[in-house]
């Protein structure tokens, strides 16, 4: 047995240290009292008490170093587990304090975008409704095809909402850009013939836009804007619907479905402002999906 390790382990337990100090304190107190007392009887009595306390503490300490009773070892391990759980709870409370005191704004967290999609409260179905009922919608996405533009019902609702006055801005990769090729290779993107699947999805999204944009009233067409990104790598999918933002963080060598995802409440929280500004930064560098581009896709 490693006695030094056992001693350090025992001394690291607060309740154990307190017990040893109790015996030591009683022993020292009894010795000091015996020196101050007058009379052989009281001196002998207190000396015997001091020896007893010291002996009990020493024997208990030596017994624990040698291994102690199995039941006692179990109790010590149990206390260790309790301390570990308390430490974990304290760390969790620190995280909650950071979220609240620093006004970060995170409402919900999901381990993957796939898990978010299945959520019955704030998942994909709910967010499609939020997008279609919002006054301001800003989106950064790789392709915005699956599960968004691919859903014909959502697509109809989206253009109806734009006709009612919703301002909609969408930034996706330029299908012919080098940056899309880099992202496709990063995802180990499968190919349809000689073309990557991501590129085909972008073409499908743009074709749907080209077919549908003429259905918008002329007075609101300016509310529906699409730009193509060919300059900067997109680190996250960002979907803003008025005062809420959904962020899915893209991982290297992983598809978007595995992205850690969280929901942010604004507009006064720090994360809402951070991702709102990130959208504006990338939007400013995008190339407009022009009338000529629309006619080409038609």
C-alpha positions as CSV (number, residue, x, y, z in Angstrom):
1,X,0.0,0.0,0.0
2,X,1.2,3.6,-0.8
3,X,1.0,5.1,2.7
4,X,1.9,8.6,1.6
5,X,-0.9,8.6,-0.9
6,X,-3.3,7.2,1.7
7,X,-2.3,10.0,4.2
8,X,-2.9,12.7,1.5
9,X,-6.2,11.2,0.6
10,X,-7.4,11.1,4.2
11,X,-6.2,14.6,4.9
12,X,-8.0,15.8,1.9
13,X,-11.4,14.9,3.5
14,X,-12.7,17.9,5.5
15,X,-14.7,15.7,7.9
16,X,-11.7,13.5,8.6
17,X,-9.5,16.5,9.3
18,X,-12.1,17.8,11.7
19,X,-12.2,14.5,13.6
20,X,-8.4,14.4,14.1
21,X,-8.3,18.0,15.2
22,X,-11.0,17.2,17.7
23,X,-9.0,14.5,19.4
24,X,-5.8,16.6,19.3
25,X,-7.5,19.6,20.8
26,X,-9.0,17.6,23.6
27,X,-5.7,16.0,24.3
28,X,-3.8,19.2,24.4
29,X,-6.5,20.9,26.5
30,X,-6.4,18.0,29.0
31,X,-2.6,18.3,29.3
32,X,-2.6,22.1,29.8
33,X,-5.4,21.7,32.4
34,X,-3.5,19.1,34.3
35,X,-0.5,21.4,34.6
36,X,-2.6,24.2,35.9
37,X,-4.5,22.1,38.4
38,X,-3.4,21.8,42.0
39,X,-3.6,18.5,43.6
40,X,-2.4,15.1,42.5
41,X,-5.8,13.6,42.0
42,X,-6.9,16.1,39.3
43,X,-3.5,16.1,37.7
44,X,-3.5,12.3,37.3
45,X,-7.1,12.3,36.1
46,X,-6.5,14.9,33.4
47,X,-3.2,13.3,32.4
48,X,-5.1,10.0,31.9
49,X,-7.7,11.8,29.8
50,X,-4.9,13.3,27.7
51,X,-3.2,10.0,27.2
52,X,-6.6,8.3,26.3
53,X,-7.5,11.0,23.7
54,X,-4.0,10.9,22.2
55,X,-4.1,7.1,22.0
56,X,-7.5,6.9,20.5
57,X,-6.6,9.6,17.9
58,X,-3.3,7.9,17.1
59,X,-4.9,4.4,16.9
60,X,-7.7,5.7,14.7
61,X,-5.2,7.4,12.4
62,X,-3.0,4.4,12.1
63,X,-6.0,2.1,11.5
64,X,-7.2,4.3,8.6
65,X,-3.7,4.4,7.1
66,X,-3.6,0.6,7.1
67,X,-7.0,0.4,5.3
68,X,-9.7,0.7,8.0
69,X,-13.0,-1.1,8.0
70,X,-14.6,-1.9,4.6
71,X,-17.7,-0.1,5.8
72,X,-15.8,3.0,6.7
73,X,-14.0,3.0,3.4
74,X,-17.3,2.8,1.7
75,X,-18.6,5.8,3.7
76,X,-15.4,7.7,2.8
77,X,-16.0,7.0,-0.9
78,X,-19.6,8.0,-0.5
79,X,-18.6,11.3,1.0
80,X,-16.1,11.7,-1.9
81,X,-18.9,11.2,-4.4
82,X,-21.1,13.7,-2.5
83,X,-18.3,16.3,-2.6
84,X,-17.9,15.6,-6.3
85,X,-21.6,16.2,-6.9
86,X,-21.5,19.4,-4.9
87,X,-18.6,20.6,-6.9
88,X,-20.5,19.8,-10.1
89,X,-23.5,21.7,-8.8
90,X,-21.4,24.7,-8.0
91,X,-19.9,24.7,-11.5
92,X,-23.4,24.5,-13.0
93,X,-24.5,27.4,-10.8
94,X,-21.5,29.4,-12.1
95,X,-22.6,28.8,-15.6
96,X,-26.2,29.9,-14.8
97,X,-24.7,33.0,-13.1
98,X,-22.7,33.8,-16.3
99,X,-25.8,33.5,-18.5
100,X,-27.8,35.7,-16.2
101,X,-25.4,38.3,-14.9
102,X,-23.6,38.8,-18.2
103,X,-26.8,39.1,-20.2
104,X,-25.6,36.5,-22.8
105,X,-29.1,35.7,-23.8
106,X,-29.0,32.0,-24.4
107,X,-32.5,30.4,-24.0
108,X,-32.0,26.9,-25.1
109,X,-29.1,24.6,-26.1
110,X,-29.1,21.4,-28.1
111,X,-26.1,19.1,-28.7
112,X,-26.8,18.9,-32.4
113,X,-29.0,20.5,-35.0
114,X,-30.7,17.1,-35.5
115,X,-31.8,17.2,-31.8
116,X,-33.1,20.8,-32.2
117,X,-35.2,19.8,-35.3
118,X,-37.0,17.2,-33.1
119,X,-37.8,19.5,-30.2
120,X,-41.5,19.9,-29.8
121,X,-41.3,23.4,-28.2
122,X,-38.6,25.3,-30.0
123,X,-37.7,22.9,-32.9
124,X,-37.9,23.1,-36.6
125,X,-41.7,23.2,-36.8
126,X,-41.9,26.1,-34.4
127,X,-39.1,28.0,-36.1
128,X,-40.7,27.7,-39.5
129,X,-43.8,29.4,-38.0
130,X,-41.6,32.1,-36.3
131,X,-39.9,32.9,-39.6
132,X,-43.3,33.2,-41.4
133,X,-44.8,35.4,-38.7
134,X,-41.8,37.7,-38.1
135,X,-41.5,41.3,-39.3
136,X,-37.7,40.9,-39.9
137,X,-36.0,37.7,-41.0
138,X,-32.2,37.5,-41.6
139,X,-30.6,34.1,-42.5
140,X,-27.1,32.8,-43.2
141,X,-27.1,29.3,-44.5
142,X,-24.9,27.0,-46.6
143,X,-27.7,26.1,-49.0
144,X,-31.0,26.9,-47.2
145,X,-32.5,23.9,-49.1
146,X,-33.0,21.1,-46.6
147,X,-35.2,21.3,-44.6
148,X,-36.3,24.8,-45.5
149,X,-36.7,25.6,-49.2
150,X,-37.3,21.8,-49.8
151,X,-40.6,22.2,-47.8
152,X,-43.2,23.4,-50.3
153,X,-45.6,24.3,-47.6
154,X,-43.1,26.5,-45.8
155,X,-42.1,28.1,-49.1
156,X,-45.7,29.1,-49.8
157,X,-46.1,30.5,-46.2
158,X,-42.8,32.4,-46.5
159,X,-43.8,34.2,-49.7
160,X,-47.2,34.9,-48.3
161,X,-45.6,36.6,-45.3
162,X,-43.4,38.7,-47.5
163,X,-46.5,39.8,-49.4
164,X,-47.9,40.9,-46.0
165,X,-44.8,43.0,-45.3
166,X,-42.1,40.7,-43.8
167,X,-38.6,41.8,-44.7
168,X,-36.6,38.8,-45.6
169,X,-32.8,38.6,-46.3
170,X,-31.0,35.4,-47.2
171,X,-27.3,34.9,-47.6
172,X,-26.0,31.5,-49.0
173,X,-22.9,30.4,-50.7
174,X,-22.3,31.3,-54.4
175,X,-22.7,27.9,-56.1
176,X,-19.8,28.6,-58.4
177,X,-17.4,29.9,-55.7
178,X,-14.1,28.5,-54.5
179,X,-15.3,28.9,-50.9
180,X,-18.2,26.6,-51.5
181,X,-15.8,24.0,-52.9
182,X,-13.7,24.2,-49.8
183,X,-16.8,23.7,-47.6
184,X,-18.0,20.8,-49.7
185,X,-14.6,19.1,-49.4
186,X,-14.6,19.8,-45.6
187,X,-18.0,18.0,-45.3
188,X,-16.9,15.1,-47.5
189,X,-19.8,16.1,-49.6
190,X,-21.2,13.4,-51.9
191,X,-21.4,14.2,-55.6
192,X,-24.2,13.9,-58.1
193,X,-22.2,13.2,-61.3
194,X,-19.4,15.8,-61.3
195,X,-21.3,18.3,-59.1
196,X,-21.3,18.3,-55.3
197,X,-24.6,17.8,-53.5
198,X,-24.3,21.2,-51.7
199,X,-23.9,22.9,-55.1
200,X,-27.0,21.1,-56.4
201,X,-29.0,22.2,-53.3
202,X,-28.0,25.8,-53.8
203,X,-29.2,25.6,-57.4
204,X,-32.4,24.1,-56.2
205,X,-33.0,26.9,-53.7
206,X,-32.2,29.6,-56.2
207,X,-34.4,28.0,-58.8
208,X,-37.3,28.0,-56.3
209,X,-36.6,31.6,-55.6
210,X,-36.5,32.5,-59.3
211,X,-39.9,30.8,-59.9
212,X,-41.6,32.3,-56.9
213,X,-40.3,35.9,-56.8
214,X,-42.6,37.0,-59.6
215,X,-45.5,36.1,-57.4
216,X,-44.7,38.9,-55.0
217,X,-46.5,42.2,-55.2
218,X,-44.4,44.8,-57.0
219,X,-44.7,47.0,-53.9
220,X,-43.0,44.4,-51.6
221,X,-40.4,42.8,-53.9
222,X,-37.7,45.0,-52.4
223,X,-38.5,43.2,-49.1
224,X,-37.2,39.9,-50.4
225,X,-33.4,40.0,-50.9
226,X,-30.9,37.3,-51.6
227,X,-27.1,37.6,-51.8
228,X,-24.4,35.0,-52.6
229,X,-21.3,34.7,-50.5
230,X,-18.1,33.9,-52.4
231,X,-15.6,35.6,-50.1
232,X,-15.8,34.4,-46.4
233,X,-16.2,31.0,-44.8
234,X,-19.5,30.8,-42.9
235,X,-18.8,29.5,-39.4
236,X,-22.5,29.1,-38.4
237,X,-26.0,29.0,-39.7
238,X,-27.7,32.1,-38.3
239,X,-31.5,32.4,-38.4
240,X,-33.1,35.6,-37.0
241,X,-36.8,36.0,-36.6
242,X,-37.4,39.4,-34.9
243,X,-36.1,39.2,-31.3
244,X,-34.9,35.6,-31.5
245,X,-31.8,34.1,-33.2
246,X,-31.0,30.4,-33.8
247,X,-27.3,29.6,-34.2
248,X,-25.9,26.2,-35.5
249,X,-22.1,26.1,-35.3
250,X,-20.6,24.4,-38.2
251,X,-17.9,21.8,-37.4
252,X,-14.9,20.8,-39.6
253,X,-15.3,17.5,-41.4
254,X,-19.0,17.2,-40.2
255,X,-22.3,17.9,-41.9
256,X,-24.6,20.6,-40.7
257,X,-26.9,18.1,-38.9
258,X,-24.2,17.5,-36.2
259,X,-23.8,21.2,-35.5
260,X,-24.2,22.3,-31.8
261,X,-27.2,24.5,-31.7
262,X,-28.5,27.2,-29.4
263,X,-31.3,29.8,-29.3
264,X,-30.7,33.4,-28.3
265,X,-33.2,35.9,-27.0
266,X,-32.7,39.6,-27.8
267,X,-32.5,42.4,-28.5
268,X,-30.5,43.5,-25.4
269,X,-28.4,40.4,-24.9
270,X,-24.7,40.3,-25.9
271,X,-25.1,37.1,-28.0
272,X,-28.0,38.6,-29.9
273,X,-26.0,41.6,-30.8
274,X,-22.9,39.4,-31.7
275,X,-24.7,37.3,-34.2
276,X,-26.8,40.2,-35.5
277,X,-23.6,42.0,-36.4
278,X,-22.1,38.8,-37.8
279,X,-25.0,38.6,-40.3
280,X,-24.5,42.3,-41.2
281,X,-20.8,41.8,-41.8
282,X,-21.2,38.8,-44.2
283,X,-24.3,40.4,-45.8
284,X,-22.3,43.5,-46.7
285,X,-19.8,41.4,-48.7
286,X,-22.4,39.3,-50.6
287,X,-23.3,39.6,-54.2
288,X,-26.9,40.4,-55.0
289,X,-29.0,37.7,-56.7
290,X,-29.9,40.0,-59.6
291,X,-32.7,40.1,-62.1
292,X,-30.4,38.6,-64.7
293,X,-29.6,35.7,-62.4
294,X,-33.3,35.1,-61.9
295,X,-33.9,35.0,-65.6
296,X,-31.0,32.6,-66.0
297,X,-32.5,30.2,-63.5
298,X,-35.9,30.5,-65.1
